[in-house]
């Protein structure tokens, strides 16, 4: 993992920070979440917000150790894993909205807290430069949904200048 403290975050709030490393065939996001917000079991309004803002994400396929459907997995999963599912669902919706018959995106969330600090996740999205426009639109929506999920705490946005650059 790169030394994230030397990079400018793509997005930063009191709830999480995102750092992006794009390539031709995939996009890697590094997500830092405070230790108190690592899993969704401490975020009681997760399902309510998802039903209101992103209901289709609850039907996404999820490959997890217990073989749970995502609607069950979401109740006690890593925050970055939730972010991953919302992002790839929104990416697929954006691609279909742009005229494609169907769209499927895959991603994997991983972490190594022996090597990196607790709360650092890597989200590897199997979508490269050709899907950049879908990624950008989906990323903004995903951030907004995640902040609504975190709404029971005070949101303090540290820096929005890089987000504006991502949109344009």
N, C-alpha and C positions, 0 to 999 in steps of 0.2 A: 504494500500500500504506500502511496506517496505521502509525503509529509503535508497533510491537509492544512496545517496552520500557515503554510507558506503560500497557499493558493487563495484567491478570492472566491468566496462561495457563490454559486449560482443563485441560491436563495438562503436566507437566514432569518430565523425568528427565535423566540424563546423556547419553541418546541422542537425544532430540528433545523439542521443545515444540510444543504445539498451541494455537491461538487460534481462536475460532469467531465467525462473523458469520452469524446465521440471518436468513432473510426468508421471505415467504409461499411462494415458488416454488422457492427453492434454499437451500442451506447452503454457506457458504464457510468452509473451514478454511485457516488459514495455518500452515504447518509449518516449523519451523526445525530443521535437522539440522546437526551439526558437519561441517565440510569433509571430515573424514576418513571420514565415513559417508554421503556423498552417493549412492553407487551400491551396488547389491547385489553387485557383483563383489568387494567387500571383506568380504562377509558369507557365509562358506562354508557355513553351515548353513541357508541360506534354503530350499532345496528340501526338505531333510529335515524341517524344522519345518512347512512347508506341507503336505507329504504326511501328517504326523501330525495337525496341528491344523486345517487348512483345505483339504482336498484339492479341494473343488469350485472353489476360486479358480483352480486351474491350468487349468480348462476355460472360464474366462470369455473373452469376446471382447475383443480388444485392437486398437485402431487405432494402429499405429506405422509409422514410415517404412519399415521393412524388411518389413512385413506378416507378422511372425512371430506364431505362436500364443503365448499368454501363458506357457505352460510353457517356452518358449524365451526369450522376452523377459525373464522374471523373473531369469534368470541374470546379466543385465547391464543393469539399468534403474535409474532414479532411485528412491531409497528412498521418496519421497513417492508415486511412481507405484504402487509395490507397496502402500503403505498404502491408496491409493485403491481398488485392485482388491479387496483384502481387505474393506474397509469396504462397498463396494456389493454384494459377494457375500453378506456376512453380513446386510445390510439385506434383500436379496431372500429369503434363507432365513427370516429372522424374519417377514416379511410372509406368506409361504406357511404358516409354522407358525401364524400367527394366523387362518388359514382362507381366505385368498385363493387362487384357483386357480393364479395365476402372478404373478410380480413381476419387473420389470426396472427397474434404476436405471442412470442414466448419470452419468458424471463426467469431468472433464478436469483434468489436472495441468499447471500451467504455472509458469514462472519467468522472471525478467528480472534477471540478475546484473550488468547495467550500471546498473540503477536501484536494486536492492536488494542486500544482502550475499549472498555465495555461501552457499548452503545454505538460503535462504528460498524456499519453494514455496507456491503457491496451489492448493488442491484445491477445485474448484467442483462440488458434488454437486447434481444436478437432483432435489432432494427438499426440499420445504418443510415447513411446520408440520404438515400432514396426515400426514406420515410421521415425525414427531418421535419417537414411541415406538420405531419400528424403528431409527431413527438412533441413539438412546441405547443400546439393547441392543447393536447392532452395533459402536458405537464402543468400548465397554468390551472386547468380545471382540477387536477389531482391535488395540487397545493391548496386550492381553496377548500376542497372537501376535507382534506386532512386538518386544516386549521379549524373548520367547523367541528370536527370530532374532538379536537383539543380545546374547544371553546369553554370548558369548565375551568380553565386556567386563564390567566391574563396573557394576552398575545402582545408581545413587544417585538415589532419588526426592526431588525438591526440595519438592514440595507435593502432597498428596493431598486437601486439603480441598475443592477445586473439583470433583474427580471425584465425590466423595460427593454433592455437590449435583446433578450431572448424572444420577445414577442415580435419585434420588427424584423 
